[in-house]
Amino acid sequence: MANFLLEVGTEELPASFVEDAIEQWRSRIRATLTEQTLTTETIHVYGTPRRLAVLITGLPSQQPDREEEIKGPPAAAAFKDGKPTKAAEGFARKQNVELDALEVRATDKGDFVFVNKVIFGRSAAEILTELIPQWIFNLEGKRFMRWADGDIRFPRPIRWLVALLNDAVLPVELVNASETISSSRLTKGHRILHTPPLTNKMKWGVEIPQATEYANCLRSAYVEVDSDERKTKIQHQVQTAAQQVGGFAAIYPKLLEEVTNLVEWPTAVVGKFDEEFLSLPAEVITTVMVTHQRYFPVFKDEEQRELTPYFITISNGDPAKSDIIAKGNERVIRARLADGQFFYKADLAHPLDSHVPQLEKVTFQENLGTVRDKVERIRNIAGQIAQQLQLTEDNRSQIERAALLCKADLVTQMVGEFPELQGVMGQKYAIASGETEAVATAILEHYLPRGASDRLPQTLIGQVVGLADRLDTLVSIFGLGMLPTGSADPFALRRAANAVINITWTAQLPINLQQLLEQIVADFLAAPGRSNVISPLALLQDFFLQRIRTLLQDEKNIDYDLVNAVLGENDAEYTQRALSDLLDVRDRALFLQEIRNNGTLNKIYETVNRSTRLAAQGNLDTHSLNPATLVSPELFQKPSEQAFYDAVVQLVPQTQASKESRNYQQLVEALIQSTPTVSSFFDGPQSVLVMDSDPEIRQNRLNLLGLLRNHARVFADFGLIVKA
């Protein structure tokens, strides 16, 4: 068995690309080797700012031989009077076999010529030589570049290449116009810390004697190629450094990931800033540290309630120069915090509501007016939501005020410099301006969630304003025809729709989304200059249904067919019902999954599903529940029909009660009670032929089935449920 090493040496790569490239190689390299029938024991992918590498162990020296059956020309064309024709000779020549190796076999399309051919396995070295350029240049990412005068594209220029099969260099060349990068066993150590011996002809080179010694050789040159090892070291060093200054470091996962891919030999360095800056809001200080400088903040307690004047940065330089590195970082953060302090004091000199008129100078979208215009639309939509929820006058007043001020901090100096603080500073400035706690909190919360893993707004005022903001964006952007396509979603419309649904579900808000969409769309179309704009209502309905479907399946873990059963399939009634009551559609899906898991669904599935499928051949509507005027008992021919009729009559009050209370357990129990009666209608001594030759009898029986279907439809469309 062989071991293989590939290292691509580059100038400093973006941290985000290193992380993505590692994940891409982990999946693609294994997949391409499997395609080539090359097995492996392990595949280790490494990455640092200056290199990407993969170490593969347990490779066979070559592919296994295999037999392949190859189909040739029709027998009639290959042989004439028992003798091979030119067609047979050409086929044999192409397959590199003798004529007597050809066989005639019968197929569905007649007799054809076949040959059984042994395909000898190619050497692993030959295959790897072909795969290496594919692995390198099939990597995907943002902002790839060309360099020199060549056409090769990569995030940063490639400077060296290592390719070893055991202890032998695998010859590979990357040709970039006049520049050729040839593989060798020489790599580079740490740019600062590694000093090669003078006897080393390459000055910078680290020689890799064989593939499996790669990681250890580079560790001796102050490069930790394993990103997991670097991450562990950084975490340990940061916490140790924080303890030395009597604090606790906040290690944010995204920051840790980024810093890990910015260094090859990490060293934690402690810095300090002037304590006077602690008078700034903690969010300002941590934003400067984390987002702009990639520092780890140090808090006084593990709960991260109070900051200390210390920070920790991860250096890729000489540990002996840590004091100098710390002073340089201290100068940088002092300047940044001084700016923040100036902006904070300047903003506090004016009440928050004084910034609202300035929003008229900020464009939201060229065809949608200014941010001030958007604020007015948010106020209007928030009022509609408040009316639906039948909120108190006090709540409505606070919603009105929060909606007016929700974007005011966008024109403050602090948010102008640090956009990440939108909402955060709005809350601070609102409190400083004498606004109520509820209004100030709503200004912050209306932006939540900012991402998939972010928290949701907790206050009613924040929830309503947040819903209004997102619904305005969705209707406005859809109204302009700027729908998300594929992975392109510049206005984050999918995230906005998901937030609308999740906020509604989590806060148990009984809003009628269908009604809101209709009103907001009508207001959008009524604006000047939009007389010829096509209504986006149908597109918005479909879009929200897609998001509901995705959230039910991916986040609530509901089986796909059960999601279909509560949302319907091209079913206008179910579409309206789902959008009119988001809480109900979620609860029905969860309950349907529950009764599938505990076996209750099986008790009613056969009879209800069979009735639903047969009822489709009739003409009964999907709303009627009472059989009184729809079924004629005088047309009954067997007792099972009367029993079915009586069962449906008994279902009526139970279904109505279940519908009004949304107690679907009550409806399921009623359907279980009717199951034996319906079963005897279909099967057994008293069974009937539904599709009777007499049209009146046939329709009478189809109406019975349609009524049972309708009762079940109050809960779900059983015709879309697949039997477990």
HUHUFEN-V495626 format. One record per residue. N is the residue number from 0. RES is the residue in one letter. SS is DSSP state (H for helix, E for strand, C for the rest). Layout:
n->{N & N}
res->{RES & RES}
ss->{SS & SS}
This chain:
n->{0 & 1 & 2 & 3 & 4 & 5 & 6 & 7 & 8 & 9 & 10 & 11 & 12 & 13 & 14 & 15 & 16 & 17 & 18 & 19 & 20 & 21 & 22 & 23 & 24 & 25 & 26 & 27 & 28 & 29 & 30 & 31 & 32 & 33 & 34 & 35 & 36 & 37 & 38 & 39 & 40 & 41 & 42 & 43 & 44 & 45 & 46 & 47 & 48 & 49 & 50 & 51 & 52 & 53 & 54 & 55 & 56 & 57 & 58 & 59 & 60 & 61 & 62 & 63 & 64 & 65 & 66 & 67 & 68 & 69 & 70 & 71 & 72 & 73 & 74 & 75 & 76 & 77 & 78 & 79 & 80 & 81 & 82 & 83 & 84 & 85 & 86 & 87 & 88 & 89 & 90 & 91 & 92 & 93 & 94 & 95 & 96 & 97 & 98 & 99 & 100 & 101 & 102 & 103 & 104 & 105 & 106 & 107 & 108 & 109 & 110 & 111 & 112 & 113 & 114 & 115 & 116 & 117 & 118 & 119 & 120 & 121 & 122 & 123 & 124 & 125 & 126 & 127 & 128 & 129 & 130 & 131 & 132 & 133 & 134 & 135 & 136 & 137 & 138 & 139 & 140 & 141 & 142 & 143 & 144 & 145 & 146 & 147 & 148 & 149 & 150 & 151 & 152 & 153 & 154 & 155 & 156 & 157 & 158 & 159 & 160 & 161 & 162 & 163 & 164 & 165 & 166 & 167 & 168 & 169 & 170 & 171 & 172 & 173 & 174 & 175 & 176 & 177 & 178 & 179 & 180 & 181 & 182 & 183 & 184 & 185 & 186 & 187 & 188 & 189 & 190 & 191 & 192 & 193 & 194 & 195 & 196 & 197 & 198 & 199 & 200 & 201 & 202 & 203 & 204 & 205 & 206 & 207 & 208 & 209 & 210 & 211 & 212 & 213 & 214 & 215 & 216 & 217 & 218 & 219 & 220 & 221 & 222 & 223 & 224 & 225 & 226 & 227 & 228 & 229 & 230 & 231 & 232 & 233 & 234 & 235 & 236 & 237 & 238 & 239 & 240 & 241 & 242 & 243 & 244 & 245 & 246 & 247 & 248 & 249 & 250 & 251 & 252 & 253 & 254 & 255 & 256 & 257 & 258 & 259 & 260 & 261 & 262 & 263 & 264 & 265 & 266 & 267 & 268 & 269 & 270 & 271 & 272 & 273 & 274 & 275 & 276 & 277 & 278 & 279 & 280 & 281 & 282 & 283 & 284 & 285 & 286 & 287 & 288 & 289 & 290 & 291 & 292 & 293 & 294 & 295 & 296 & 297 & 298 & 299 & 300 & 301 & 302 & 303 & 304 & 305 & 306 & 307 & 308 & 309 & 310 & 311 & 312 & 313 & 314 & 315 & 316 & 317 & 318 & 319 & 320 & 321 & 322 & 323 & 324 & 325 & 326 & 327 & 328 & 329 & 330 & 331 & 332 & 333 & 334 & 335 & 336 & 337 & 338 & 339 & 340 & 341 & 342 & 343 & 344 & 345 & 346 & 347 & 348 & 349 & 350 & 351 & 352 & 353 & 354 & 355 & 356 & 357 & 358 & 359 & 360 & 361 & 362 & 363 & 364 & 365 & 366 & 367 & 368 & 369 & 370 & 371 & 372 & 373 & 374 & 375 & 376 & 377 & 378 & 379 & 380 & 381 & 382 & 383 & 384 & 385 & 386 & 387 & 388 & 389 & 390 & 391 & 392 & 393 & 394 & 395 & 396 & 397 & 398 & 399 & 400 & 401 & 402 & 403 & 404 & 405 & 406 & 407 & 408 & 409 & 410 & 411 & 412 & 413 & 414 & 415 & 416 & 417 & 418 & 419 & 420 & 421 & 422 & 423 & 424 & 425 & 426 & 427 & 428 & 429 & 430 & 431 & 432 & 433 & 434 & 435 & 436 & 437 & 438 & 439 & 440 & 441 & 442 & 443 & 444 & 445 & 446 & 447 & 448 & 449 & 450 & 451 & 452 & 453 & 454 & 455 & 456 & 457 & 458 & 459 & 460 & 461 & 462 & 463 & 464 & 465 & 466 & 467 & 468 & 469 & 470 & 471 & 472 & 473 & 474 & 475 & 476 & 477 & 478 & 479 & 480 & 481 & 482 & 483 & 484 & 485 & 486 & 487 & 488 & 489 & 490 & 491 & 492 & 493 & 494 & 495 & 496 & 497 & 498 & 499 & 500 & 501 & 502 & 503 & 504 & 505 & 506 & 507 & 508 & 509 & 510 & 511 & 512 & 513 & 514 & 515 & 516 & 517 & 518 & 519 & 520 & 521 & 522 & 523 & 524 & 525 & 526 & 527 & 528 & 529 & 530 & 531 & 532 & 533 & 534 & 535 & 536 & 537 & 538 & 539 & 540 & 541 & 542 & 543 & 544 & 545 & 546 & 547 & 548 & 549 & 550 & 551 & 552 & 553 & 554 & 555 & 556 & 557 & 558 & 559 & 560 & 561 & 562 & 563 & 564 & 565 & 566 & 567 & 568 & 569 & 570 & 571 & 572 & 573 & 574 & 575 & 576 & 577 & 578 & 579 & 580 & 581 & 582 & 583 & 584 & 585 & 586 & 587 & 588 & 589 & 590 & 591 & 592 & 593 & 594 & 595 & 596 & 597 & 598 & 599 & 600 & 601 & 602 & 603 & 604 & 605 & 606 & 607 & 608 & 609 & 610 & 611 & 612 & 613 & 614 & 615 & 616 & 617 & 618 & 619 & 620 & 621 & 622 & 623 & 624 & 625 & 626 & 627 & 628 & 629 & 630 & 631 & 632 & 633 & 634 & 635 & 636 & 637 & 638 & 639 & 640 & 641 & 642 & 643 & 644 & 645 & 646 & 647 & 648 & 649 & 650 & 651 & 652 & 653 & 654 & 655 & 656 & 657 & 658 & 659 & 660 & 661 & 662 & 663 & 664 & 665 & 666 & 667 & 668 & 669 & 670 & 671 & 672 & 673 & 674 & 675 & 676 & 677 & 678 & 679 & 680 & 681 & 682 & 683 & 684 & 685 & 686 & 687 & 688 & 689 & 690 & 691 & 692 & 693 & 694 & 695 & 696 & 697 & 698 & 699 & 700 & 701 & 702 & 703 & 704 & 705 & 706 & 707 & 708 & 709 & 710 & 711 & 712 & 713 & 714 & 715 & 716 & 717 & 718 & 719 & 720 & 721 & 722 & 723}
res->{M & A & N & F & L & L & E & V & G & T & E & E & L & P & A & S & F & V & E & D & A & I & E & Q & W & R & S & R & I & R & A & T & L & T & E & Q & T & L & T & T & E & T & I & H & V & Y & G & T & P & R & R & L & A & V & L & I & T & G & L & P & S & Q & Q & P & D & R & E & E & E & I & K & G & P & P & A & A & A & A & F & K & D & G & K & P & T & K & A & A & E & G & F & A & R & K & Q & N & V & E & L & D & A & L & E & V & R & A & T & D & K & G & D & F & V & F & V & N & K & V & I & F & G & R & S & A & A & E & I & L & T & E & L & I & P & Q & W & I & F & N & L & E & G & K & R & F & M & R & W & A & D & G & D & I & R & F & P & R & P & I & R & W & L & V & A & L & L & N & D & A & V & L & P & V & E & L & V & N & A & S & E & T & I & S & S & S & R & L & T & K & G & H & R & I & L & H & T & P & P & L & T & N & K & M & K & W & G & V & E & I & P & Q & A & T & E & Y & A & N & C & L & R & S & A & Y & V & E & V & D & S & D & E & R & K & T & K & I & Q & H & Q & V & Q & T & A & A & Q & Q & V & G & G & F & A & A & I & Y & P & K & L & L & E & E & V & T & N & L & V & E & W & P & T & A & V & V & G & K & F & D & E & E & F & L & S & L & P & A & E & V & I & T & T & V & M & V & T & H & Q & R & Y & F & P & V & F & K & D & E & E & Q & R & E & L & T & P & Y & F & I & T & I & S & N & G & D & P & A & K & S & D & I & I & A & K & G & N & E & R & V & I & R & A & R & L & A & D & G & Q & F & F & Y & K & A & D & L & A & H & P & L & D & S & H & V & P & Q & L & E & K & V & T & F & Q & E & N & L & G & T & V & R & D & K & V & E & R & I & R & N & I & A & G & Q & I & A & Q & Q & L & Q & L & T & E & D & N & R & S & Q & I & E & R & A & A & L & L & C & K & A & D & L & V & T & Q & M & V & G & E & F & P & E & L & Q & G & V & M & G & Q & K & Y & A & I & A & S & G & E & T & E & A & V & A & T & A & I & L & E & H & Y & L & P & R & G & A & S & D & R & L & P & Q & T & L & I & G & Q & V & V & G & L & A & D & R & L & D & T & L & V & S & I & F & G & L & G & M & L & P & T & G & S & A & D & P & F & A & L & R & R & A & A & N & A & V & I & N & I & T & W & T & A & Q & L & P & I & N & L & Q & Q & L & L & E & Q & I & V & A & D & F & L & A & A & P & G & R & S & N & V & I & S & P & L & A & L & L & Q & D & F & F & L & Q & R & I & R & T & L & L & Q & D & E & K & N & I & D & Y & D & L & V & N & A & V & L & G & E & N & D & A & E & Y & T & Q & R & A & L & S & D & L & L & D & V & R & D & R & A & L & F & L & Q & E & I & R & N & N & G & T & L & N & K & I & Y & E & T & V & N & R & S & T & R & L & A & A & Q & G & N & L & D & T & H & S & L & N & P & A & T & L & V & S & P & E & L & F & Q & K & P & S & E & Q & A & F & Y & D & A & V & V & Q & L & V & P & Q & T & Q & A & S & K & E & S & R & N & Y & Q & Q & L & V & E & A & L & I & Q & S & T & P & T & V & S & S & F & F & D & G & P & Q & S & V & L & V & M & D & S & D & P & E & I & R & Q & N & R & L & N & L & L & G & L & L & R & N & H & A & R & V & F & A & D & F & G & L & I & V & K & A}
ss->{C & E & E & E & E & E & E & E & E & E & C & C & C & C & H & H & H & H & H & H & H & H & H & H & H & H & H & H & H & H & H & H & H & H & H & C & C & C & C & C & C & E & E & E & E & E & E & E & C & C & E & E & E & E & E & E & E & E & E & C & C & E & C & C & C & E & E & E & E & E & E & E & E & E & H & H & H & H & E & E & C & C & E & E & C & H & H & H & H & H & H & H & H & H & H & C & C & C & H & H & H & C & E & E & E & E & E & C & C & E & E & E & E & E & E & E & E & E & E & C & C & C & E & H & H & H & H & H & H & H & H & H & H & H & H & H & H & C & C & C & C & C & C & C & E & C & C & C & C & C & C & C & C & E & C & C & C & E & E & E & E & E & E & E & E & C & C & E & E & C & C & C & E & E & E & E & C & C & E & E & E & E & E & E & C & E & E & E & C & C & C & C & C & C & C & C & C & C & C & C & C & C & C & C & E & E & E & C & C & C & H & H & H & H & H & H & H & H & H & C & C & C & C & C & C & C & H & H & H & H & H & H & H & H & H & H & H & H & H & H & H & H & H & H & C & C & C & E & E & C & C & C & H & H & H & H & H & H & H & H & C & C & C & C & C & C & E & E & E & E & E & E & C & C & H & H & H & H & H & C & C & H & H & H & H & H & H & H & H & H & H & H & H & C & C & E & E & E & E & C & C & C & C & C & C & C & E & E & E & E & E & E & E & E & E & C & C & C & H & H & H & H & H & H & H & H & H & H & H & H & H & H & H & H & H & H & H & H & H & H & H & H & H & H & H & H & H & H & C & C & C & H & H & H & H & H & H & H & H & H & H & C & E & E & E & C & C & C & E & E & H & H & H & H & H & H & H & H & H & H & H & H & H & H & H & H & H & H & H & C & C & C & H & H & H & H & H & H & H & H & H & H & H & H & H & C & C & H & H & H & H & C & H & H & H & H & H & C & H & H & H & C & C & H & H & H & H & H & H & H & H & H & C & C & C & C & H & H & H & H & H & H & H & H & H & C & C & C & C & C & C & C & C & C & C & C & C & C & C & H & H & H & H & H & H & H & H & H & H & H & H & H & H & H & H & H & H & H & H & C & C & C & C & C & E & C & C & E & C & C & C & C & H & H & H & H & H & H & H & H & H & H & H & H & H & H & H & C & C & C & C & C & H & H & H & H & H & H & H & H & H & H & H & H & H & H & C & C & C & C & C & C & C & C & C & C & H & H & H & H & H & H & H & H & H & H & H & H & H & H & H & H & H & H & C & C & C & C & C & H & H & H & H & H & H & H & H & C & C & C & C & H & H & H & H & H & H & H & H & H & C & H & H & H & H & H & H & H & H & H & H & H & H & H & H & H & H & C & C & H & H & H & H & H & H & H & H & H & H & H & H & H & H & H & H & C & C & C & C & C & C & C & C & C & C & C & C & C & C & C & C & C & H & H & H & C & C & C & H & H & H & H & H & H & H & H & H & H & H & H & H & H & H & H & H & H & H & H & H & H & H & C & C & H & H & H & H & H & H & H & H & H & H & H & H & H & H & H & H & H & H & H & C & C & C & C & C & C & C & C & C & C & C & C & H & H & H & H & H & H & H & H & H & H & H & H & H & H & H & H & H & H & H & C & C & C & C & H & H & H & C & C & C & C}
